[in-house]
Amino acid sequence: MFRSAFQQWAHVGGSRSAFASVRLYSAEAGAAAAAAATINMRLKSDLKAAMKAKEKPRLSVIKGVLSDILYAEKSALTGASFSRDSDSDVAGVIQRAIKQRHDSVQSYTEGGREDLAQTESAEIVILSKYLPEQLSSEQIEARVRQTIERLGVSGIKAMGAVMREVGIDAGQAPKSKVAEAVKKLLG
């Protein structure tokens, strides 16, 4: 059970140095917990912070993504395979949201609505902060090349086998980029 800082201080004898060490230990534990937090946990804590700061654009983006995550979790299409605690699953949802916004930016720009395009671009920046570091095109191609060599396959018919074995999850790179690299190297 968690004790307040005062209770911990009183429990260790009441000296100032003991209180400082308890406070330092608590801060270190909090920092370690923040580093190990899942994307979903970060989204929820940022939702609270955005509510307190009354940042409406950030708040609406985070609410939308949390709604998408809940929908994916309850959807019959994903079923039991989706977990909100899995960073790769949540990253896939965020990448879909970013892709939708990229498409919207393109549509708005073609339609002459620069104001709406800028709003969507700002949302892309907010969403990108929650994705883990993405692999570059060169890194993706290197991994695909290694997989192709390891499997000893060639030709576009082997694309499914290479995609299964490449081992790049949705959190590291969008599946479309991986598929492009596989097509390029096999075809």
N, C-alpha and C positions, 0 to 999 in steps of 0.2 A: 504494500500500500504506500502511496506517495505521501510524504510529510511536507508541511510547509517549511520554509527556510528557518523560521523561528523554532519550530519543533525539532528540526535537525540540530540547530545550534544548542538548544536546551538539552537534547539527548546526549551530545558529545561533551558536555561539561560546562558549557557557557562561556568559554574563552573566546576572545576576538579572533585569534588565529584559526581556531576551529571553525568559527562562523565563516571566515574568509575562504577557508579551504572547501567548505561545503558549498558555498556560493560558486567558487571556481569549478568544482566538480560538476555542479548542476549546469553551468554554462557550457562546459566541454561536452557533457552528455547531450545537451540541446543542439549543439553544433553538429555532433556526430549523427544525431537523429535527422537533422535537416538534410545532411548530405546523403543519407540513405532513404530519403522520402521518395515515394513513387510520384510519377507525373500527376496522377489523380489527387494525391494528397497536396501537392504543390498548387494545383488548380483550386482546390477547396480553400486553402489558406489564403491564396491570392484573391479569391472571391470575397472573403471576409474583409481583407485589406482594401479592396476596391470599393466595397460598400461603405466602409468607414471613411474613406477618402472622397467618396462621392464622384468617382471616376466613371461616368456613364459609358463611354465607348469600351473601356476595358471590361467593365462589369457585364455588358451585353455579350461581348465575345466569349468571356469565360462561362457565362450562363448557357450560351448556345452550345459550347463544346461539352459541358457537363451533361446537357440534355442529350447530345449525340451519343455520349458514352453510355448513358442510361438506356437509350433506345437500342444501342448495339448489344448491350447486355441482355435485354429482354426480348430482342428480336428472335424470331423463329429461324432466320437464316444462319445466324452465328451459333445459336443454341448454347450449349454448355462450353463451347470452345473459347468464348470471350470471357476475359476477366478484367475487371477494372483495376486490379492490383498489378497486372502485367503491363510493364512499360511498353513492350512491343505492340500489344493490342491497342493501348491508348494512343500510341504514336501513330498507328495506322489510321485511327479516327481523326487525329489532328491533321495528318497529311491529306486526308480526303477533304477536310474543311479548307485547307490551304489551296488545294487544287480547285475547289468550287469558287473560291475567291479570285484565283488567277483567271479563271474563265469569266467571271463577272467583270473583272478589270478590263479584260479584252473587249467584252461586249459593250461596256460603258464607254470605253475609249472610241470604239467604232461608231457609237451612237452620239458622240459629242458631249457626253456627260462627265466631264473631268472631275467635278465635285464628288460624284458618287465613286468614280475610279480611285480618287485619293482616299476616300473613306475605306474602301475595300483594301487598298494597299496598306493603310494603317493597321487594319485587322490582321493582315498577313504578318506584319512585323510582331504584333502581340502574340500570335499563335506560334511563330517560329521560336520564340523564347522557351517554349515548353518541349521542343523536340531535342533529343540527344544530338550530339555532334554527328553530322551526316558525312557519309563517305563521299569522296570526290569521284569523278568519272574514271580517273586513272586507277584509283584503288578498286573500284567495282570491276573494271576490266581485268585487272591483275588477278583478282579472286576468281573471276569467271574463267580466265585462261588457265589457272591452276586446276580448277575443277575439270575442265575439258581434257587437260593433259592426264589428270589422275584417272578419269573414266575411260580415256582413250576413244572418244567418240568424235564423229564429224557429221556434218549435214544438218539441215534444219529439223529433220525428224527427231533428233536427239534433244531438242530444246526442252521438252518436259522433264527428261531425266536430269539435265544440267540445272534447271530451275529448282528441282527438288533438292539437289545435292550441294548447291552453291553455298548455302548457310548464311545468307545475308537476310536478317529479319527486317520487318517493316520499320523498326525504329532507326535502323542504320541508313536505309535508302528506300525510296519508293520502288515498289515492284515494277513499275513501268520503266524506270531507268535500268534496272537489272535485266529486264526482258530485252530492252534495246541493245545492251551490251552482249547478251547471249546471241541475239539475232546477227549482230555485226560480226562476232567472232565465229559463229557456225556457218553463216551464209555467205 
